[in-house]
Amino acid sequence: MSDQTHARTEHDIAPGDEDQHGVGQRILGYVVGLALALLLTATSFFIAGTDLVWQPSIPVALIVLAIAQMGVHLVFFLHITTGPDNTNNVLALAFGLLVVFLVVGGTVWIMGHLSQNMLPMDQIVPTRR
């Protein structure tokens, strides 16, 4: 590989990858992350409480804003980037997400099958009158 692929300029650094910069750059990164998080939160509350947005699109808009907020938190506060030194962090995050999806998906699947296969309550417990 050439030296150009390993050379990094100050404009080539992700928001969570500011180790070689001073405290001021790090604080600026946190402030930008906080501003984005507050903006996304305020937008979510605005969309949920207004009639200006087409009503069937509100859940989709809230899901998109929630995913964007997760991205802001991962990059600006947890410093999860795609840099070569963050490979273990990204793998740990991916494994954690896999476990969460398996647990939640398995729970929903089991509860759905239990609900479908159970007898109605009046057949399980006979009532005395």
Backbone torsions as a table, in degrees:
resi	resn	phi	psi	omega
1	MET	NA	151.0	-179.4
2	SER	-86.3	168.9	179.8
3	ASP	-69.9	-21.1	-178.5
4	GLN	-70.4	-29.2	-179.9
5	THR	-74.1	-25.8	-179.9
6	HIS	-95.7	-14.1	-179.5
7	ALA	-74.9	132.3	179.8
8	ARG	-121.1	131.1	175.3
9	THR	-95.6	172.7	-179.9
10	GLU	-70.4	-19.5	177.9
11	HIS	-86.8	-6.5	-176.0
12	ASP	-99.3	13.6	-173.9
13	ILE	-105.5	134.3	177.4
14	ALA	-71.8	158.4	-177.5
15	PRO	-58.5	-29.1	-179.3
16	GLY	-93.4	4.8	-171.5
17	ASP	-113.9	42.9	-172.2
18	GLU	-99.5	36.3	-174.9
19	ASP	-63.4	-33.2	-176.4
20	GLN	-85.7	-1.2	179.1
21	HIS	-97.2	168.9	-178.1
22	GLY	-79.6	-176.1	-178.1
23	VAL	-65.1	-36.3	-179.6
24	GLY	-60.5	-41.7	178.1
25	GLN	-66.2	-38.4	179.0
26	ARG	-66.6	-43.3	178.5
27	ILE	-63.9	-39.5	176.9
28	LEU	-60.8	-40.1	176.9
29	GLY	-62.0	-42.7	177.8
30	TYR	-66.3	-39.1	-179.8
31	VAL	-66.9	-41.5	177.1
32	VAL	-63.0	-42.9	177.4
33	GLY	-62.1	-42.5	177.8
34	LEU	-62.9	-42.8	179.4
35	ALA	-63.0	-43.2	178.0
36	LEU	-64.6	-41.8	179.4
37	ALA	-63.8	-42.7	178.1
38	LEU	-65.6	-39.4	177.8
39	LEU	-63.1	-44.6	179.2
40	LEU	-66.0	-37.8	178.0
41	THR	-66.4	-45.7	179.0
42	ALA	-63.5	-38.3	177.9
43	THR	-65.0	-39.1	178.1
44	SER	-62.5	-45.5	178.9
45	PHE	-65.6	-37.7	178.8
46	PHE	-64.0	-45.3	-178.7
47	ILE	-65.9	-39.1	-178.4
48	ALA	-69.6	-27.1	-174.0
49	GLY	-109.0	11.4	-176.7
50	THR	-116.5	159.9	174.3
51	ASP	-101.6	5.2	-178.9
52	LEU	-76.1	-17.8	-178.1
53	VAL	-101.7	142.1	178.1
54	TRP	-59.2	122.4	-169.1
55	GLN	-56.3	-43.3	179.3
56	PRO	-66.9	-16.0	-178.8
57	SER	-91.0	-3.9	-176.8
58	ILE	-63.4	-46.6	178.7
59	PRO	-60.7	-38.8	179.0
60	VAL	-65.9	-42.1	179.1
61	ALA	-64.1	-40.1	178.9
62	LEU	-67.1	-36.8	177.5
63	ILE	-65.8	-43.3	178.8
64	VAL	-62.7	-43.3	178.6
65	LEU	-66.1	-34.9	178.0
66	ALA	-67.3	-41.0	177.8
67	ILE	-65.2	-40.2	177.4
68	ALA	-63.7	-38.5	179.0
69	GLN	-68.3	-37.1	175.1
70	MET	-61.5	-40.3	177.6
71	GLY	-63.0	-41.9	178.1
72	VAL	-61.7	-44.3	-179.4
73	HIS	-66.1	-40.2	-179.9
74	LEU	-64.6	-41.1	-175.1
75	VAL	-82.6	-48.1	-171.3
76	PHE	-84.7	-31.6	-175.0
77	PHE	-107.5	-40.3	179.7
78	LEU	-92.0	-8.0	175.8
79	HIS	57.9	40.0	175.3
80	ILE	-88.0	109.3	177.7
81	THR	-124.3	179.1	-179.6
82	THR	-97.4	17.6	179.3
83	GLY	-66.8	159.9	-177.8
84	PRO	-64.6	-25.3	179.5
85	ASP	-85.0	-4.0	179.9
86	ASN	-106.7	15.9	-177.1
87	THR	-61.3	-43.4	179.6
88	ASN	-64.4	-37.5	178.2
89	ASN	-64.4	-43.5	-179.4
90	VAL	-66.4	-41.1	178.2
91	LEU	-65.8	-40.2	177.4
92	ALA	-64.7	-39.9	177.1
93	LEU	-64.2	-44.3	179.3
94	ALA	-63.2	-42.0	178.2
95	PHE	-65.2	-40.9	177.5
96	GLY	-62.3	-42.1	177.0
97	LEU	-64.7	-39.1	177.2
98	LEU	-61.2	-44.9	179.5
99	VAL	-63.3	-43.7	180.0
100	VAL	-63.0	-45.4	179.4
101	PHE	-65.1	-37.2	177.1
102	LEU	-66.0	-42.8	-179.7
103	VAL	-66.9	-48.1	-178.7
104	VAL	-67.1	-45.9	179.4
105	GLY	-63.4	-42.1	177.5
106	GLY	-64.5	-38.6	178.3
107	THR	-64.7	-45.2	179.2
108	VAL	-63.8	-40.4	-180.0
109	TRP	-64.4	-47.0	-179.6
110	ILE	-64.6	-44.4	-179.3
111	MET	-64.7	-37.5	177.4
112	GLY	-64.0	-43.0	179.1
113	HIS	-70.3	-36.0	176.1
114	LEU	-63.7	-43.5	179.8
115	SER	-64.1	-36.7	-177.9
116	GLN	-75.0	-33.8	-172.3
117	ASN	-99.4	-2.6	-179.9
118	MET	-83.7	151.4	174.8
119	LEU	-75.5	154.1	174.1
120	PRO	-63.5	154.4	-175.0
121	MET	-61.2	-34.4	-178.9
122	ASP	-69.9	-19.2	176.2
123	GLN	-89.9	-22.2	-178.7
124	ILE	-80.5	-50.8	-176.3
125	VAL	-116.2	110.3	177.9
126	PRO	-71.2	136.9	-179.4
127	THR	-88.6	143.1	176.5
128	ARG	-100.6	134.3	178.1
129	ARG	-128.9	NA	NA
